[in-house]
Amino acid sequence: MSLKITDDCTSCDACVSACPNEAISAGDVIYVIDASRCSECVGAEDSPQCQMVCPADCIVQHEVESKDVLLAKYKAIHG
């Protein structure tokens, strides 16, 4: 998993529509990121869009993945 949402999430919903891979969804209490769909926006944007729109700054790096791995995820989703 490349990014994760911390417990500081306010469930504002801003990140959901910003994600080009539809990797973010509502969890039990806070929003969660599906690791298999998160490409940190590699292939779509220059930087993670969810981080840019998050007013609580609660989307952080979880595990480092190479750009090749992230791009492969994006291509698997979008063809």
N, CA, C and O atoms as CSV, one atom per row, in Angstrom:
chain,resi,resn,atom,element,x,y,z
A,1,MET,N,N,0.851,-1.186,0.000
A,1,MET,CA,C,0.000,0.000,0.000
A,1,MET,C,C,0.878,1.225,0.000
A,1,MET,O,O,1.855,1.294,0.747
A,2,SER,N,N,0.551,2.166,-0.808
A,2,SER,CA,C,1.365,3.358,-0.906
A,2,SER,C,C,0.913,4.465,0.045
A,2,SER,O,O,1.740,5.032,0.759
A,3,LEU,N,N,-0.363,4.778,0.068
A,3,LEU,CA,C,-0.872,5.826,0.952
A,3,LEU,C,C,-1.885,5.235,1.917
A,3,LEU,O,O,-2.481,4.191,1.650
A,4,LYS,N,N,-2.071,5.917,3.044
A,4,LYS,CA,C,-3.116,5.517,3.982
A,4,LYS,C,C,-3.716,6.757,4.608
A,4,LYS,O,O,-3.112,7.830,4.601
A,5,ILE,N,N,-4.900,6.598,5.144
A,5,ILE,CA,C,-5.607,7.686,5.811
A,5,ILE,C,C,-5.506,7.438,7.308
A,5,ILE,O,O,-5.831,6.353,7.790
A,6,THR,N,N,-5.055,8.449,8.036
A,6,THR,CA,C,-4.860,8.301,9.480
A,6,THR,C,C,-6.167,8.534,10.241
A,6,THR,O,O,-7.180,8.936,9.667
A,7,ASP,N,N,-6.113,8.276,11.520
A,7,ASP,CA,C,-7.276,8.464,12.389
A,7,ASP,C,C,-7.704,9.924,12.512
A,7,ASP,O,O,-8.756,10.211,13.084
A,8,ASP,N,N,-6.905,10.846,11.985
A,8,ASP,CA,C,-7.273,12.262,12.012
A,8,ASP,C,C,-8.326,12.606,10.962
A,8,ASP,O,O,-8.791,13.744,10.899
A,9,CYS,N,N,-8.699,11.640,10.147
A,9,CYS,CA,C,-9.700,11.842,9.092
A,9,CYS,C,C,-11.004,12.353,9.698
A,9,CYS,O,O,-11.477,11.848,10.716
A,10,THR,N,N,-11.571,13.366,9.047
A,10,THR,CA,C,-12.840,13.943,9.500
A,10,THR,C,C,-14.023,13.427,8.676
A,10,THR,O,O,-15.157,13.868,8.863
A,11,SER,N,N,-13.750,12.494,7.766
A,11,SER,CA,C,-14.782,11.927,6.877
A,11,SER,C,C,-15.514,12.999,6.081
A,11,SER,O,O,-16.735,12.961,5.923
A,12,CYS,N,N,-14.738,13.954,5.587
A,12,CYS,CA,C,-15.336,15.069,4.847
A,12,CYS,C,C,-15.711,14.702,3.421
A,12,CYS,O,O,-16.513,15.399,2.800
A,13,ASP,N,N,-15.141,13.608,2.880
A,13,ASP,CA,C,-15.475,13.126,1.541
A,13,ASP,C,C,-14.709,13.824,0.418
A,13,ASP,O,O,-14.924,13.499,-0.749
A,14,ALA,N,N,-13.827,14.765,0.730
A,14,ALA,CA,C,-13.119,15.522,-0.310
A,14,ALA,C,C,-12.207,14.642,-1.156
A,14,ALA,O,O,-12.045,14.889,-2.351
A,15,CYS,N,N,-11.619,13.633,-0.558
A,15,CYS,CA,C,-10.639,12.805,-1.260
A,15,CYS,C,C,-11.268,11.818,-2.237
A,15,CYS,O,O,-10.626,11.417,-3.208
A,16,VAL,N,N,-12.487,11.430,-1.998
A,16,VAL,CA,C,-13.120,10.368,-2.786
A,16,VAL,C,C,-13.174,10.730,-4.266
A,16,VAL,O,O,-12.716,9.954,-5.105
A,17,SER,N,N,-13.714,11.868,-4.593
A,17,SER,CA,C,-13.856,12.249,-6.005
A,17,SER,C,C,-12.525,12.652,-6.631
A,17,SER,O,O,-12.409,12.676,-7.856
A,18,ALA,N,N,-11.525,12.967,-5.824
A,18,ALA,CA,C,-10.215,13.353,-6.348
A,18,ALA,C,C,-9.398,12.164,-6.829
A,18,ALA,O,O,-8.443,12.342,-7.586
A,19,CYS,N,N,-9.750,10.966,-6.409
A,19,CYS,CA,C,-8.974,9.772,-6.731
A,19,CYS,C,C,-9.313,9.238,-8.125
A,19,CYS,O,O,-10.455,8.850,-8.374
A,20,PRO,N,N,-8.334,9.215,-9.037
A,20,PRO,CA,C,-8.613,8.737,-10.391
A,20,PRO,C,C,-8.808,7.219,-10.465
A,20,PRO,O,O,-9.294,6.706,-11.473
A,21,ASN,N,N,-8.433,6.504,-9.411
A,21,ASN,CA,C,-8.534,5.040,-9.412
A,21,ASN,C,C,-9.691,4.511,-8.578
A,21,ASN,O,O,-9.854,3.299,-8.437
A,22,GLU,N,N,-10.488,5.407,-8.029
A,22,GLU,CA,C,-11.594,5.016,-7.151
A,22,GLU,C,C,-11.109,4.088,-6.038
A,22,GLU,O,O,-11.739,3.078,-5.725
A,23,ALA,N,N,-9.961,4.465,-5.447
A,23,ALA,CA,C,-9.337,3.645,-4.402
A,23,ALA,C,C,-9.799,4.015,-3.001
A,23,ALA,O,O,-9.461,3.319,-2.043
A,24,ILE,N,N,-10.561,5.090,-2.857
A,24,ILE,CA,C,-10.947,5.574,-1.530
A,24,ILE,C,C,-12.437,5.346,-1.312
A,24,ILE,O,O,-13.266,5.654,-2.168
A,25,SER,N,N,-12.751,4.799,-0.146
A,25,SER,CA,C,-14.155,4.544,0.189
A,25,SER,C,C,-14.366,4.750,1.689
A,25,SER,O,O,-13.413,4.825,2.464
A,26,ALA,N,N,-15.619,4.836,2.070
A,26,ALA,CA,C,-15.962,5.015,3.480
A,26,ALA,C,C,-15.692,3.714,4.234
A,26,ALA,O,O,-16.101,2.634,3.806
A,27,GLY,N,N,-15.005,3.838,5.352
A,27,GLY,CA,C,-14.793,2.695,6.229
A,27,GLY,C,C,-15.801,2.758,7.363
A,27,GLY,O,O,-16.795,3.478,7.269
A,28,ASP,N,N,-15.558,2.020,8.422
A,28,ASP,CA,C,-16.474,2.025,9.559
A,28,ASP,C,C,-16.549,3.394,10.234
A,28,ASP,O,O,-17.628,3.860,10.600
A,29,VAL,N,N,-15.380,4.035,10.393
A,29,VAL,CA,C,-15.333,5.327,11.072
A,29,VAL,C,C,-14.733,6.408,10.177
A,29,VAL,O,O,-15.229,7.534,10.124
A,30,ILE,N,N,-13.663,6.052,9.476
A,30,ILE,CA,C,-12.972,6.997,8.600
A,30,ILE,C,C,-12.890,6.399,7.196
A,30,ILE,O,O,-13.220,5.232,6.983
A,31,TYR,N,N,-12.451,7.207,6.261
A,31,TYR,CA,C,-12.260,6.714,4.901
A,31,TYR,C,C,-11.019,5.829,4.848
A,31,TYR,O,O,-10.101,5.976,5.655
A,32,VAL,N,N,-11.005,4.906,3.884
A,32,VAL,CA,C,-9.882,3.981,3.735
A,32,VAL,C,C,-9.443,3.955,2.271
A,32,VAL,O,O,-10.215,4.260,1.362
A,33,ILE,N,N,-8.174,3.579,2.075
A,33,ILE,CA,C,-7.608,3.476,0.734
A,33,ILE,C,C,-7.351,2.007,0.424
A,33,ILE,O,O,-6.709,1.302,1.203
A,34,ASP,N,N,-7.852,1.556,-0.707
A,34,ASP,CA,C,-7.624,0.187,-1.177
A,34,ASP,C,C,-6.211,0.130,-1.756
A,34,ASP,O,O,-5.937,0.735,-2.792
A,35,ALA,N,N,-5.323,-0.592,-1.091
A,35,ALA,CA,C,-3.917,-0.657,-1.486
A,35,ALA,C,C,-3.733,-1.170,-2.908
A,35,ALA,O,O,-2.810,-0.747,-3.604
A,36,SER,N,N,-4.591,-2.064,-3.339
A,36,SER,CA,C,-4.435,-2.639,-4.676
A,36,SER,C,C,-4.813,-1.655,-5.776
A,36,SER,O,O,-4.488,-1.884,-6.941
A,37,ARG,N,N,-5.494,-0.560,-5.427
A,37,ARG,CA,C,-5.919,0.427,-6.412
A,37,ARG,C,C,-5.161,1.750,-6.306
A,37,ARG,O,O,-5.238,2.574,-7.217
A,38,CYS,N,N,-4.435,1.965,-5.219
A,38,CYS,CA,C,-3.734,3.240,-5.022
A,38,CYS,C,C,-2.420,3.245,-5.789
A,38,CYS,O,O,-1.537,2.425,-5.536
A,39,SER,N,N,-2.299,4.182,-6.734
A,39,SER,CA,C,-1.072,4.339,-7.512
A,39,SER,C,C,-0.409,5.681,-7.196
A,39,SER,O,O,0.478,6.124,-7.926
A,40,GLU,N,N,-0.836,6.323,-6.117
A,40,GLU,CA,C,-0.357,7.662,-5.767
A,40,GLU,C,C,-0.525,8.617,-6.948
A,40,GLU,O,O,0.209,9.597,-7.072
A,41,CYS,N,N,-1.481,8.327,-7.798
A,41,CYS,CA,C,-1.823,9.095,-8.991
A,41,CYS,C,C,-0.761,9.019,-10.087
A,41,CYS,O,O,-0.851,9.746,-11.077
A,42,VAL,N,N,0.257,8.143,-9.928
A,42,VAL,CA,C,1.221,7.924,-11.003
A,42,VAL,C,C,0.442,7.396,-12.202
A,42,VAL,O,O,-0.352,6.463,-12.079
A,43,GLY,N,N,0.677,8.001,-13.356
A,43,GLY,CA,C,-0.047,7.636,-14.568
A,43,GLY,C,C,-1.184,8.594,-14.863
A,43,GLY,O,O,-1.666,8.664,-15.994
A,44,ALA,N,N,-1.613,9.333,-13.851
A,44,ALA,CA,C,-2.733,10.256,-14.041
A,44,ALA,C,C,-2.351,11.707,-13.733
A,44,ALA,O,O,-2.729,12.620,-14.466
A,45,GLU,N,N,-1.613,11.912,-12.664
A,45,GLU,CA,C,-1.272,13.255,-12.191
A,45,GLU,C,C,0.178,13.291,-11.722
A,45,GLU,O,O,0.833,12.253,-11.629
A,46,ASP,N,N,0.671,14.481,-11.430
A,46,ASP,CA,C,2.053,14.635,-10.954
A,46,ASP,C,C,2.207,14.363,-9.467
A,46,ASP,O,O,3.313,14.097,-8.995
A,47,SER,N,N,1.107,14.426,-8.724
A,47,SER,CA,C,1.161,14.195,-7.281
A,47,SER,C,C,-0.178,13.616,-6.823
A,47,SER,O,O,-1.185,13.754,-7.519
A,48,PRO,N,N,-0.194,12.977,-5.669
A,48,PRO,CA,C,-1.442,12.383,-5.176
A,48,PRO,C,C,-2.526,13.441,-4.962
A,48,PRO,O,O,-2.376,14.344,-4.139
A,49,GLN,N,N,-3.591,13.315,-5.698
A,49,GLN,CA,C,-4.670,14.298,-5.647
A,49,GLN,C,C,-5.404,14.287,-4.307
A,49,GLN,O,O,-5.856,15.330,-3.836
A,50,CYS,N,N,-5.520,13.121,-3.700
A,50,CYS,CA,C,-6.210,13.040,-2.409
A,50,CYS,C,C,-5.486,13.864,-1.352
A,50,CYS,O,O,-6.121,14.527,-0.531
A,51,GLN,N,N,-4.149,13.821,-1.373
A,51,GLN,CA,C,-3.379,14.609,-0.410
A,51,GLN,C,C,-3.581,16.102,-0.636
A,51,GLN,O,O,-3.629,16.882,0.315
A,52,MET,N,N,-3.697,16.489,-1.899
A,52,MET,CA,C,-3.852,17.908,-2.223
A,52,MET,C,C,-5.172,18.482,-1.725
A,52,MET,O,O,-5.231,19.647,-1.333
A,53,VAL,N,N,-6.233,17.675,-1.737
A,53,VAL,CA,C,-7.551,18.195,-1.366
A,53,VAL,C,C,-7.925,17.930,0.091
A,53,VAL,O,O,-8.930,18.456,0.569
A,54,CYS,N,N,-7.145,17.134,0.796
A,54,CYS,CA,C,-7.494,16.772,2.178
A,54,CYS,C,C,-7.299,17.955,3.133
A,54,CYS,O,O,-6.169,18.397,3.339
A,55,PRO,N,N,-8.378,18.468,3.715
A,55,PRO,CA,C,-8.253,19.608,4.623
A,55,PRO,C,C,-7.636,19.234,5.976
A,55,PRO,O,O,-7.162,20.114,6.695
A,56,ALA,N,N,-7.635,17.965,6.328
A,56,ALA,CA,C,-7.086,17.526,7.613
A,56,ALA,C,C,-5.639,17.044,7.493
A,56,ALA,O,O,-5.025,16.674,8.495
A,57,ASP,N,N,-5.096,17.045,6.282
A,57,ASP,CA,C,-3.727,16.551,6.040
A,57,ASP,C,C,-3.502,15.185,6.678
A,57,ASP,O,O,-2.480,14.959,7.326
A,58,CYS,N,N,-4.445,14.286,6.497
A,58,CYS,CA,C,-4.376,12.984,7.154
A,58,CYS,C,C,-4.070,11.831,6.201
A,58,CYS,O,O,-4.190,10.667,6.582
A,59,ILE,N,N,-3.677,12.144,4.971
A,59,ILE,CA,C,-3.307,11.090,4.019
A,59,ILE,C,C,-1.792,11.083,3.919
A,59,ILE,O,O,-1.181,12.053,3.471
A,60,VAL,N,N,-1.196,9.976,4.342
A,60,VAL,CA,C,0.255,9.901,4.488
A,60,VAL,C,C,0.826,8.688,3.752
A,60,VAL,O,O,0.105,7.758,3.391
A,61,GLN,N,N,2.132,8.730,3.546
A,61,GLN,CA,C,2.845,7.597,2.952
A,61,GLN,C,C,2.797,6.427,3.920
A,61,GLN,O,O,3.036,6.589,5.116
A,62,HIS,N,N,2.489,5.251,3.398
A,62,HIS,CA,C,2.437,4.063,4.250
A,62,HIS,C,C,3.594,3.136,3.913
A,62,HIS,O,O,4.415,2.830,4.778
A,63,GLU,N,N,3.666,2.701,2.702
A,63,GLU,CA,C,4.771,1.879,2.227
A,63,GLU,C,C,5.274,2.474,0.928
A,63,GLU,O,O,4.487,2.901,0.083
A,64,VAL,N,N,6.575,2.500,0.773
A,64,VAL,CA,C,7.159,3.053,-0.438
A,64,VAL,C,C,7.101,2.001,-1.538
A,64,VAL,O,O,7.520,0.859,-1.352
A,65,GLU,N,N,6.573,2.412,-2.685
A,65,GLU,CA,C,6.520,1.561,-3.864
A,65,GLU,C,C,7.192,2.311,-5.013
A,65,GLU,O,O,7.082,3.534,-5.100
A,66,SER,N,N,7.873,1.603,-5.879
A,66,SER,CA,C,8.566,2.245,-7.000
A,66,SER,C,C,7.543,2.817,-7.982
A,66,SER,O,O,6.386,2.398,-8.016
A,67,LYS,N,N,7.997,3.777,-8.771
A,67,LYS,CA,C,7.115,4.365,-9.789
A,67,LYS,C,C,6.666,3.305,-10.786
A,67,LYS,O,O,5.548,3.371,-11.297
A,68,ASP,N,N,7.527,2.324,-11.067
A,68,ASP,CA,C,7.150,1.251,-11.991
A,68,ASP,C,C,5.984,0.435,-11.442
A,68,ASP,O,O,5.056,0.098,-12.177
A,69,VAL,N,N,6.032,0.119,-10.155
A,69,VAL,CA,C,4.950,-0.645,-9.514
A,69,VAL,C,C,3.670,0.184,-9.505
A,69,VAL,O,O,2.593,-0.331,-9.806
A,70,LEU,N,N,3.785,1.451,-9.165
A,70,LEU,CA,C,2.614,2.327,-9.120
A,70,LEU,C,C,2.001,2.491,-10.513
A,70,LEU,O,O,0.780,2.469,-10.665
A,71,LEU,N,N,2.846,2.655,-11.517
A,71,LEU,CA,C,2.350,2.797,-12.889
A,71,LEU,C,C,1.684,1.508,-13.354
A,71,LEU,O,O,0.679,1.554,-14.063
A,72,ALA,N,N,2.227,0.368,-12.966
A,72,ALA,CA,C,1.617,-0.918,-13.338
A,72,ALA,C,C,0.225,-1.041,-12.733
A,72,ALA,O,O,-0.685,-1.556,-13.382
A,73,LYS,N,N,0.047,-0.577,-11.498
A,73,LYS,CA,C,-1.289,-0.588,-10.884
A,73,LYS,C,C,-2.245,0.277,-11.699
A,73,LYS,O,O,-3.362,-0.139,-12.009
A,74,TYR,N,N,-1.800,1.475,-12.041
A,74,TYR,CA,C,-2.646,2.382,-12.796
A,74,TYR,C,C,-3.053,1.777,-14.139
A,74,TYR,O,O,-4.219,1.837,-14.530
A,75,LYS,N,N,-2.080,1.193,-14.838
A,75,LYS,CA,C,-2.362,0.601,-16.151
A,75,LYS,C,C,-3.283,-0.614,-16.028
A,75,LYS,O,O,-4.100,-0.860,-16.916
A,76,ALA,N,N,-3.164,-1.363,-14.954
A,76,ALA,CA,C,-4.043,-2.516,-14.749
A,76,ALA,C,C,-5.497,-2.078,-14.557
A,76,ALA,O,O,-6.425,-2.787,-14.946
A,77,ILE,N,N,-5.677,-0.919,-13.960
A,77,ILE,CA,C,-7.022,-0.394,-13.707
A,77,ILE,C,C,-7.599,0.265,-14.962
A,77,ILE,O,O,-8.770,0.074,-15.292
A,78,HIS,N,N,-6.773,1.036,-15.649
A,78,HIS,CA,C,-7.260,1.866,-16.754
A,78,HIS,C,C,-6.911,1.353,-18.148
A,78,HIS,O,O,-7.342,1.922,-19.151
A,79,GLY,N,N,-6.138,0.289,-18.205
A,79,GLY,CA,C,-5.810,-0.323,-19.498
A,79,GLY,C,C,-4.721,0.313,-20.274
A,79,GLY,O,O,-4.392,-0.146,-21.368
